[in-house]
Amino acid sequence: MTADQPLTCSTCQGVIVTAQDGAYTPARGRLIVTNGYCRGQCSDTPPEPAASPAPASADRPEPAPVNP
């Protein structure tokens, strides 16, 4: 990592992993503890949308009434 490269991912705010031992400073360690690491899938592509919610109750058939 050079000075012009960000420490954290702009999408997930996780710390970006580097192969340079000297890049792991106490400040970077605090960021890792608070933000965690970037998992790498969000840096190159936008995050995937969450799973679609269950259909609304209007889309489900009404249960048949129970007569005692």
ABEGO torsion letter per residue (X at the ends): XBAABBABBAAAGBBBBBABAAABBAAAAAAAAAAEBBAGAAAABBBBBBBBBBBBAAABBBBBBBBX
